[in-house]
Amino acid sequence: MNCNKLFTVILVSGLVAACGGSGDINIQPETAVSNSNNTTVTGGGGGENDICASYVRNGQTIQGTADGNGNCTYGSAFVGPKNNLTVDLLIPALADGGAHVFTSSLFVGETYRSNADLQAAGIAAGGDGPTLTVEAGATLAFQTNKDFIIINRGSRILANGTADAPITFTSVSDINGTVGPEDVQQWGGIVINGFGVSNKCSYVGTRGDAGFMLDPANPECHIEAEGSAGDDESQYGGDNDADDSGILRYVVVKHTGAEVANGDELNGISFGGVGSSTVVENLQVYSTFDDGIEMFGGSVSFTNLVALYVRDDSIDVDEGWNGSITNALVIQSQNDGNHCIEADGIGSYRETETARNADLIARGLNSAPTISNLTCIVSANLGGTHGEGAGWRLREGIHPVINDSLLISSFGANDQTDNDDNYCLRIDNPETQDAAVNGDLQLNSVIVACQEPSKGNATGAFASEQAWAESVGNQFATVADGTAQNPTAAADTDLQLLEGAQPIYSLSWATSFVDGAAPIATTAPTSGDFLGAVEATADWTAPWAFGISDTNRGQPLWFE
């Protein structure tokens, strides 16, 4: 363990603070005070400031500054790109909706470019570095669009919220009330780095087998994460798919996607080599400019995911991610959003490198996720920020298994000028198409309701992705081109896939209809007797997820 880790928090309870959830935030610099050793440090000082987070480093107490309105402010002297957090820190929940306002980025732990540097620092696994703990109900707000969060390899984030007290990561403009429901790029987002496998590195053996490891002839695996440049540099990668980067439970991440140091537009959350010991349950990404979540290798899994108003790909997969997603609700904006899923099997893929591609796939180094009970509501938009509204694009040697899921774009009428711009199912590249025919790429009990069902790529002997998917028992509703069709239960007896009440619930197999007939599951549903993300009798989105229920949102859903 890293011997520099120190106990961190001074939190005095019983203080009553005025609500800081509305009105302007008064950004104040941290104040210089003297500690018991008469050393001048930033922050601290007791009194009103004791509601704010603090830590002790080298004998000095460093603390945020209370603004008198129930909020706390933290400048670059507290933490920032040149001042990474190197000790444990607890960020408490503030009374009456107060927010922790960061005027700089929050980087947890140091990043290391070589195995020798990691070894010298004593960093070998999750937990060796510092831990950021965020209390249930806390709100962290970032001031500028250059600010973001990095959880470096070896470090952990413990953000363990509850349904009634979720943890929110957002922008100052959001807590000021000056941001629109679909505004993006108010701040960067979150980058979490781990020691999991990425097929951009070199390995010997087969993934998951005894003896699998980084290639002794080329053991360095330090891939630059998104946003990595200069003082914002960070790396991910290794050979430990069971690595632990912490807990994200009942967490909402809002208004992200700004360009940071090197021009990268960050995702809501980027998971670089994050391992399976990391817990992610009840997570939402809301109004983000780039992808919602993106997995670069690793084996982290997700339970109960909401992606709302993501402008690029709501779920993005690359570099050999082999975790799972169980229960996911994706709703695009009416006028923006690209793919519900864009999933790549091999990083730096080239179709001409057939031997390399075959070797990576044979050794289990390609992406191979399992996704169960997904509902995608796609808008048939044209000219969106990153392209037209579309469904699932599976490519570059990926071997996904998608079960008991709904893919719907029938709420809006698509254009009639191009027959494949708003496709719902697309399978690219020979390795991926072969995987579908051979059973390594599976769609089980999937229903598609779209005007443009598939891209039209030949898949084995089948003329299109739709023809292949139907051959293995999946069902495609007949939706007239250029005509909207409402798939809620109260609207159309020919197409019933969702409950009519809001929020959007799934229907059971027994009460669903496709083209006027009950659909038939191609396999036994994996999560009970319903298809799609949310069962009406067990709404896991309530009350914490933002933007779905009319009791917790800034605007109605566009198709209501």
Secondary structure, DSSP 4 states (H G I P E B T S, - for coil): --TT----------------SSS-----PPPEEE-TT--EEES--SGGGGGS-EEEETTEEEE-EE-SSS-EEE-TTTSBTTB-B-S-EEEPPPGGG--EEESS-EEES---SSHHHHHHHT--STTSS-EEEE-TT-EEEE-STT--EEE-TT-EEEEE--SSS-EEEEEHHHHHT-S-TT---SS--EEEE-S---TTS-EES-TTSTT-EE-TTS----EEPTT-SGGG--EE--S-TT---EEEEEEEEEEE--B-TTS-B--SEEEES--TTSEEEEEEEEEESS-SEEEESS---EEEEEEEEESS-SEEEETT---EEEEEEEE--SS---EEEEEESSTT--TT-HHHHHHHHHTT-S---EEEEEEEE----SS-TTS--EEEEEETT---EEEEEEEE-TTSPPPSS-TTTT-SEEE-SHHHHHHHHHTSSEEEEEEEE-SS-B----BTTBSSHHHHHHHTT-EE----TT-----BTTT-TTEE-B-SSSS--BPBGGG-EETTB----SS--TTSSB-SS-BTTB-TTTTTSSSSSTTS-SS--TT-
